Amino acid sequence: MAENIDDLLPGMRRLGMGKRQPTFTDMTYGAGYSESSGDVYSFPEQSMPARNAYQIIHDTLRFDGDPTLNCATFLTTWMEPEADKLIMENLGKNRVDIDEYEATERIHRRCLAHLHDLWNGQKGADPVGTVVVGSSEGIMLGGLAMKWRWRQRREAAGKDASKPNIVFGANAQVALEKTARYFDIEARLVPVSEESHYCLDINKAIEMIDENTIGMFVIFGSTYTGHYEEAAEMSKLLDKLQQEKGLDVPIHIDGASGAFIAPFAQPDLEWDFRVPRVVSISTSGHKFGLAYPGIGWVLWKSQEYQPKDLTFELSYLGGVEKTFTLNFSHPACFLIAQYYQFIRFGREGYARIMNACLYHARLLSVALEATGVYACYSDIHRPRGQYGFREETRLSASKLFEEISNTRASGADPSANQKFNAGAPVVAFRFTDWFIKKHPSANQDTISTLLRVRGWIIPNYALPPDSSEIRVLRVVVKETTSEDLINRLIRDIMWATQTMLETEIKSLGETLAKPLAPNQSVSNLANEVALSNKATMNDDEKHAHWNNILERAGELKKKAESQAHYIKNVIEDGKPMYQKTC
């Protein structure tokens, strides 16, 4: 028997199936064009009308997830119509052709100046940096610059420069490891633990540094849990190391997310060019910079940290251009879209958006922990200085969130954030020990899969090495994640959890046959759940509390027998269950 559909296609075509000859007609679907009209892995022999080509691709892409409900991605999935219009108007421009597109280059330089100011670069100094395809390219350029400067110092001193290494946490995003591997640098990964909040342990990091260390990557917004690593504290330890051993080690900030959050929502934090050893910063414009994918930035503190040997001069595009990027041709439209966001929102607008993201992430976190079923491994909802899930930290987080909710300041005012731990609006959570003990067969992969049924894309993944036995579900809260979406997400997580539990005693078909509660509102549900658990509970009270909030969400009927009778009738009537539940 054939193992997949590709094995069946040759035989089907011998029978004349899938072999209908396309005809030129004004019909869209009746013309006979389809992806399977020929071998989809060979370059097409014939052309087809534009409308048919469009429709084939359009229909194929319907199987993609909904970007708004994609909680796995940090990337921007929506921009205003005016930004979309600018992108369409400038799709044909190549950013590197600065002689032909002089106005675009002026916008590029303005964006660099804005970021130099935002990250507290030296006043009056010219910004040193460039637009890149994404923060991955920015990280690589930052790493290359540190390697070049280290090698120049070693060679000038007559020392061996063949064994460079770089130090960063094991929670690093893959771009940091690529930098080391691609450019022949030994990667020294610092183990993470609960004590280090599953990111860089600065005390362990300092022990890994030697004379061949070109620098450090410090992650400002961990991919796993959203925590910010301690740039200022790391810099102080490096100062002490230089005094003791004479080792001068710079820091590159991987600010893929946090470099566009902290300046607006947590301006009290010192992590940027104010920190003495921070020599370069990279970020993703297409994450919390609020532009579509395809743009990032890297800036250096001053020209001395960007080696001249890595800069090329070109004259064959019509004028003399200096370039320091890995990529060459680069669409100008996303650079223009980034500039639109800068002048459209300004500091006040960005602050409103980042504050809203953090508020909604805290709402989700407190609500999840209030269920008794989930514990958060992210800490942005906890009072500053408190970390980790325990009953006392859960209660103090709930109390602080209620206090802030009752006295919400202006949307652009960041003062409330100073009461919470700083970090990106990321919610990483898993089953509580109590729930796992009560339901040993509970599986978080099942939760992730069931949430896909309702459109949500929420990954379940292992924490970094040395903590990989722990798996967490993760939600990235972005500009488009409104409070209404948080309310619905809470309900759907509760639905998925209860559905998983019910499948322990019923078939999945029977469980999914349960209809949505008629006219059941989810308005303000997340707040109600978040504020519903203000005291320590024993196991029986936790179970009763879970049932109570399920009833509020419409995911548990008060009379279980009515639900059993409904399912029985569906089966006895012999009608497909999905017809009854539509």
C-alpha positions in Angstrom: 0.0 0.0 0.0 1.2 3.5 -0.8 2.6 5.4 2.2 1.7 8.8 1.0 -0.3 10.7 -1.7 2.8 11.3 -3.8 3.1 7.5 -4.4 -0.5 7.4 -5.7 -0.3 10.3 -8.2 1.4 8.4 -11.1 -1.2 5.7 -11.0 -4.1 8.2 -10.7 -2.8 10.0 -13.7 -2.6 6.8 -15.8 -6.3 6.5 -15.0 -6.9 10.0 -16.2 -7.5 11.4 -12.7 -6.1 14.8 -12.0 -5.1 15.1 -15.7 -7.8 17.4 -17.0 -6.4 19.8 -19.5 -6.7 23.5 -18.6 -8.7 25.6 -21.0 -8.5 29.4 -21.4 -11.8 30.7 -20.1 -13.1 33.6 -18.0 -13.8 31.1 -15.2 -11.7 31.0 -12.1 -12.3 27.5 -10.7 -13.7 25.9 -13.8 -10.6 26.4 -16.0 -8.9 23.3 -14.8 -5.8 24.9 -13.3 -4.5 23.5 -10.0 -1.3 22.8 -8.2 -1.6 19.1 -9.2 -2.0 19.7 -12.9 1.7 18.8 -13.1 4.7 18.0 -11.0 4.7 20.7 -8.3 8.4 20.1 -7.7 9.5 20.9 -11.3 9.6 24.3 -12.8 6.3 24.8 -14.7 6.4 24.3 -18.5 3.3 26.4 -19.3 2.0 29.8 -18.2 -1.4 30.4 -16.8 -3.6 33.5 -16.4 -2.7 35.8 -13.5 -6.1 35.3 -11.9 -5.7 31.5 -11.7 -2.2 31.7 -10.4 -3.4 34.1 -7.7 -6.4 31.9 -6.7 -4.3 28.7 -6.5 -1.8 30.4 -4.1 -4.6 32.3 -2.2 -6.5 29.1 -1.5 -3.3 27.2 -0.5 -2.5 29.8 2.1 -5.8 29.4 3.7 -4.3 26.5 5.6 -1.9 28.9 7.4 -2.8 30.0 10.9 -4.3 33.3 11.8 -1.4 35.8 12.5 -3.5 37.6 15.2 -4.0 34.3 17.1 -0.3 33.3 16.6 0.9 33.7 20.2 4.1 31.8 19.4 5.7 34.7 17.4 7.3 37.8 18.6 6.8 39.4 15.2 4.5 42.2 14.2 1.4 40.9 12.4 -0.5 44.2 11.8 0.2 47.7 10.8 -2.1 50.6 10.0 -3.5 51.0 6.5 -1.3 54.1 6.0 1.8 52.1 6.7 0.6 49.3 4.3 0.1 51.9 1.6 3.7 53.3 2.1 5.0 49.7 1.9 3.1 49.0 -1.4 4.3 52.4 -2.9 7.9 51.5 -2.2 8.1 47.8 -2.8 10.4 48.2 -5.8 13.1 50.2 -4.0 16.4 48.7 -3.1 17.7 50.2 0.2 21.3 49.9 -0.8 20.9 52.1 -3.9 21.5 55.3 -1.9 22.5 57.4 -5.0 19.2 56.6 -6.7 17.1 56.7 -3.6 18.5 59.6 -1.7 15.4 60.4 0.2 15.2 56.8 1.5 18.8 57.1 2.7 17.9 60.3 4.6 15.1 58.3 6.3 17.7 55.6 7.2 19.9 58.1 8.9 17.0 59.7 10.8 16.1 56.3 12.1 19.6 55.7 13.3 19.6 59.1 15.0 16.3 58.2 16.7 17.7 54.9 18.1 20.9 56.6 19.2 18.8 59.0 21.2 16.5 56.3 22.5 19.4 54.1 23.7 21.1 57.1 25.4 24.1 57.4 23.0 26.5 60.3 23.5 24.8 63.6 23.0 25.8 65.5 19.9 27.7 62.5 18.5 26.9 61.0 15.0 25.1 57.6 15.3 27.2 54.7 14.1 25.1 51.8 12.8 23.0 50.4 10.1 19.6 48.9 9.2 19.8 45.1 8.8 17.3 42.4 7.8 16.6 41.4 11.4 18.3 41.3 14.8 20.0 38.0 13.8 22.1 39.9 11.3 22.7 42.7 13.9 23.9 40.1 16.4 26.3 38.7 13.9 27.7 42.1 13.1 28.1 42.9 16.7 29.9 39.6 17.3 32.2 40.2 14.3 33.1 43.7 15.4 34.1 42.3 18.9 36.2 39.5 17.3 38.0 41.9 15.0 38.9 44.3 17.8 40.0 41.5 20.1 42.2 40.0 17.3 43.8 43.4 16.5 44.7 43.8 20.2 46.2 40.3 20.4 48.2 40.7 17.2 49.5 44.1 18.3 50.7 42.5 21.5 52.3 39.6 19.7 49.9 37.1 21.2 48.1 34.1 19.7 44.7 35.1 18.2 43.6 31.7 16.9 41.2 30.6 19.7 38.5 33.3 20.3 35.6 32.5 22.5 32.4 34.3 23.4 30.3 33.9 26.6 26.4 33.9 26.8 23.6 32.1 28.5 22.3 28.7 27.4 18.9 30.4 27.0 20.2 32.1 23.8 18.2 32.4 20.7 19.8 30.4 17.8 21.3 33.6 16.1 23.8 33.8 18.9 25.0 30.3 18.4 25.1 30.8 14.6 27.4 33.8 15.2 29.9 31.6 17.0 29.7 28.7 14.6 29.7 30.7 11.4 32.6 32.9 12.4 34.7 30.3 14.1 34.3 31.5 17.7 34.1 29.0 20.6 30.6 29.4 22.2 30.8 29.2 26.0 27.2 28.6 27.2 26.5 29.5 30.8 24.1 27.0 32.4 20.8 28.4 33.5 18.7 27.5 36.6 15.7 28.5 38.6 18.0 30.8 40.7 19.1 32.7 37.5 15.5 32.8 36.4 16.4 30.5 33.5 18.7 33.1 31.9 22.3 34.3 32.3 23.9 33.6 35.6 26.4 36.5 35.8 28.4 34.9 38.6 28.9 31.7 36.5 29.6 33.7 33.4 32.5 35.6 34.9 34.2 32.2 35.7 34.2 31.3 32.0 36.1 34.4 30.8 39.7 34.2 29.9 42.2 36.1 27.7 40.6 34.7 24.5 37.2 36.0 25.3 36.2 38.5 22.7 33.1 39.7 24.5 29.7 38.8 25.9 26.2 38.6 24.6 23.7 39.8 27.1 20.1 39.0 26.2 17.5 41.8 26.9 14.3 39.8 26.7 14.8 36.0 26.8 13.0 34.0 24.2 12.0 31.4 26.7 10.5 33.5 29.6 10.9 37.2 28.7 13.3 38.0 31.5 15.9 40.7 31.0 19.5 39.8 31.8 21.5 42.0 34.1 23.6 44.2 31.8 24.6 46.8 34.4 25.5 44.2 37.0 27.5 42.2 34.5 29.4 45.3 33.5 30.4 45.9 37.2 31.7 42.3 37.5 33.7 42.8 34.3 35.2 46.0 35.7 36.3 44.1 38.8 37.7 41.3 36.5 39.8 43.9 34.6 41.2 45.3 37.8 42.2 41.9 39.0 43.4 40.2 35.7 43.6 43.0 33.2 41.0 41.5 30.9 39.0 44.0 28.9 35.7 42.4 27.9 32.9 44.3 26.1 29.2 43.6 26.0 26.9 43.4 23.0 23.2 43.7 23.9 20.8 41.3 22.1 17.8 43.6 22.4 15.7 41.8 19.9 12.6 42.5 22.0 13.6 44.5 25.1 15.4 47.4 23.3 12.0 48.6 22.0 10.2 48.0 25.3 12.4 49.2 28.1 13.0 52.8 26.8 9.2 53.4 27.0 7.9 51.1 29.7 10.9 50.8 32.0 13.0 53.9 31.5 14.5 53.6 35.0 16.5 50.5 33.9 20.1 51.1 32.8 21.0 48.5 30.2 21.9 50.6 27.1 24.8 52.9 26.2 24.8 54.3 29.7 26.4 51.0 30.8 30.1 51.5 30.4 30.9 48.1 28.8 28.0 48.0 26.4 29.6 48.8 23.0 26.8 47.7 20.6 23.1 47.0 20.6 21.0 45.1 18.1 17.2 44.9 17.9 14.4 43.7 15.7 12.3 46.4 14.2 9.8 43.7 13.3 9.1 42.7 16.9 8.3 45.4 19.4 9.5 48.0 16.9 6.1 47.4 15.4 7.1 47.0 11.8 6.5 44.0 9.5 9.2 41.3 9.2 12.3 42.2 7.3 13.9 44.9 9.4 16.4 45.1 12.3 19.0 47.5 13.6 22.5 47.5 15.1 24.3 50.5 16.6 27.7 51.0 18.2 28.5 53.3 21.0 31.1 55.1 18.8 33.2 54.7 15.7 36.1 53.1 17.6 33.9 50.0 18.2 33.1 49.4 14.5 36.4 48.3 12.9 37.3 50.0 9.6 38.4 46.6 8.1 34.8 45.4 8.1 33.6 48.4 6.1 33.5 48.3 2.3 33.3 51.2 -0.1 31.4 50.7 -3.4 31.2 53.0 -6.4 29.4 50.9 -9.0 25.9 52.0 -8.0 26.4 55.6 -9.1 28.0 57.1 -6.0 30.5 56.1 -3.2 28.8 54.0 -0.6 30.1 52.6 2.6 28.6 49.3 3.6 28.9 47.1 6.7 26.3 44.4 6.4 26.1 40.7 5.7 23.2 41.1 3.4 23.4 43.5 0.4 20.2 44.1 -1.5 17.5 44.9 1.0 13.9 46.2 0.5 13.5 49.8 1.4 9.8 49.6 2.1 10.2 48.1 5.6 12.7 50.8 6.6 10.1 53.4 5.5 7.5 51.6 7.5 9.7 51.7 10.5 10.2 55.4 10.1 6.4 55.8 9.8 6.0 54.1 13.2 8.6 56.4 14.8 7.0 59.6 13.7 3.4 58.3 14.0 3.7 57.1 17.6 6.6 59.0 19.1 7.6 58.2 22.7 4.1 58.7 24.0 2.5 56.3 21.5 5.1 53.6 22.0 4.7 54.0 25.8 1.0 53.5 25.5 1.4 50.3 23.4 4.1 48.8 25.5 2.2 49.5 28.8 -0.9 47.9 27.3 1.1 44.8 26.3 2.6 44.5 29.8 -0.8 45.0 31.4 -2.5 42.3 29.3 0.4 39.9 29.9 0.1 40.5 33.7 -3.7 40.0 33.5 -3.2 36.7 31.7 -0.5 35.6 34.2 -2.5 36.4 37.3 -5.6 34.8 35.9 -3.7 31.6 35.0 -2.2 31.3 38.4 -5.6 32.0 40.0 -7.0 28.8 38.4 -4.8 26.7 40.6 -4.0 24.6 37.5 -1.1 26.7 36.0 2.1 28.2 37.4 4.0 31.0 35.5 7.7 30.7 34.9 7.8 34.3 33.7 7.8 36.9 36.4 6.6 40.2 35.0 3.4 40.1 37.1 5.2 39.7 40.4 6.3 42.6 42.7 9.8 43.7 41.9 12.4 41.4 43.5 10.0 38.4 43.8 10.7 35.5 41.5 9.3 32.0 41.0 5.9 30.5 41.7 5.0 29.8 45.3 1.7 30.4 47.1 3.1 33.6 48.7 4.4 35.1 45.4 1.1 34.2 43.7 -0.9 36.0 46.4 1.4 39.1 46.4 1.2 39.2 42.6 -2.6 39.0 42.7 -2.8 41.8 45.3 -0.5 44.1 43.4 -2.3 43.5 40.1 -5.6 44.3 41.8 -4.2 47.5 43.2 -2.8 48.6 39.9 -6.1 47.7 38.1 -8.1 49.9 40.5 -5.8 52.9 40.0 -4.7 52.7 36.3 -2.8 55.8 35.4 -2.5 57.4 32.0 -1.8 54.9 29.2 1.7 56.5 28.6 2.7 56.7 32.3 5.3 54.0 33.0 5.3 54.5 36.8 3.2 51.4 37.5 5.8 49.2 35.8 8.3 50.1 38.4 6.4 48.1 41.0 6.7 44.9 38.9 9.7 42.9 37.7 11.0 44.2 34.4 10.7 42.1 31.3 9.1 41.5 28.0 5.3 40.8 27.8 5.8 37.1 27.6 3.8 34.6 29.7 5.5 31.1 30.1 3.4 28.7 32.2 3.0 25.0 33.0 0.8 22.7 35.1 1.1 23.2 38.9 2.6 20.4 41.0 -0.8 20.0 42.6 -2.5 19.5 39.3 0.1 17.0 38.0 -0.2 15.0 41.2 -4.0 14.8 40.8 -3.8 14.1 37.1 -0.6 12.2 36.3 -1.5 11.7 32.7 -2.1 15.4 32.0 -0.1 16.5 29.0 0.7 20.0 28.0 1.1 19.0 24.3 -2.6 18.1 24.4 -3.4 21.6 25.6 -1.4 23.2 22.8 -3.1 20.9 20.2 -6.6 21.5 21.5 -6.0 25.3 21.4 -5.3 24.9 17.7 -8.8 23.7 17.3 -10.0 27.2 18.4 -7.4 28.9 16.2 -4.7 29.7 18.8 -1.0 28.9 18.1 0.7 28.4 21.5 3.9 26.3 21.6 4.8 23.9 24.4 8.6 23.6 24.6 11.5 22.6 26.9 13.4 25.2 28.8 17.2 25.6 28.0 19.8 22.9 28.7 20.2 22.0 32.4 16.4 22.8 32.9 15.1 20.9 29.8 13.0 18.5 31.9 10.6 21.5 32.4 8.3 22.2 29.5 6.3 25.4 29.3 3.5 26.8 27.2 4.3 30.4 26.0 2.2 33.3 25.0 3.8 36.5 23.5 1.5 39.4 24.1 1.7 42.0 21.3 0.0 45.2 20.2 -2.9 43.3 18.7 -3.5 41.2 21.8 -6.5 43.1 23.2 -8.2 42.5 26.6 -11.1 40.9 24.6 -8.6 38.4 23.2 -7.2 37.7 26.7 -10.7 37.0 28.0 -11.3 34.5 25.2 -7.9 33.0 25.6 -8.5 32.3 29.3 -11.8 30.7 28.5 -10.2 28.6 25.7 -7.3 27.5 27.9 -9.9 26.4 30.5 -11.9 24.6 27.8 -8.8 22.8 26.6 -7.8 21.8 30.1 -11.3 20.4 31.0 -11.5 18.7 27.6 -8.2 17.0 28.3 -9.5 15.8 31.7 -12.8 14.6 30.2 -11.0 12.5 27.6 -9.5 10.4 30.4 -13.0 8.8 30.9 -14.7 9.5 27.5 -13.7 9.4 23.9 -12.4 12.6 22.3 -15.5 12.6 20.0 -17.9 12.6 23.0 -15.9 15.3 24.7 -15.8 17.6 21.7 -19.6 17.0 21.2 -20.3 19.3 24.1 -21.7 22.6 22.5 -20.6 26.0 23.5 -22.7 27.5 26.2 -25.4 29.6 24.6 -25.0 33.3 24.9 -22.2 32.8 27.5 -20.3 36.1 27.7 -16.5 36.2 28.2 -16.6 39.9 28.9 -14.2 40.7 31.8 -13.6 37.0 32.3 -9.9 37.3 32.8 -10.3 39.9 35.5 -12.9 37.9 37.3 -10.7 34.8 37.2 -7.6 36.8 38.2 -9.3 38.3 41.3 -11.2 35.1 42.3 -8.4 33.4 44.3 -7.1 35.6 47.1 -6.4 33.0 49.8 -4.4 29.8 50.3 -6.5 26.7 49.5 -6.3 23.1 50.3 -6.6 20.4 47.6 -10.4 20.1 47.9 -10.9 23.8 47.8 -8.7 24.1 44.7 -10.8 21.5 42.9 -14.1 23.3 43.8 -12.6 26.6 42.8 -11.7 25.2 39.4 -15.2 23.9 38.9 -16.6 27.3 39.9 -14.6 29.2 37.3 -15.4 26.6 34.7 -19.1 27.3 35.3 -18.5 31.0 35.0 -16.8 30.5 31.6 -19.6 28.3 30.4 -17.3 25.2 30.1 -19.0 23.2 32.8 -22.7 22.7 33.2 -24.1 22.8 36.7 -26.0 19.6 36.0 -23.7 17.0 34.6 -26.6 14.7 33.9 -28.1 17.1 31.3 -24.8 17.0 29.4 -24.7 13.2 29.5 -28.3 13.1 28.3 -27.5 15.4 25.4 -24.6 13.3 24.3 -26.7 10.1 24.6 -29.4 11.6 22.4 -26.9 12.6 19.8 -25.6 9.1 19.6 -29.0 7.4 19.6 -30.3 9.7 16.9 -27.5 8.4 14.7 -26.6 11.9 13.5 -23.0 13.1 13.2 -22.1 15.0 16.4 -20.6 18.0 14.5 -24.0 18.8 13.0 -25.5 19.1 16.5 -22.7 21.3 17.7 -22.6 23.8 14.9 
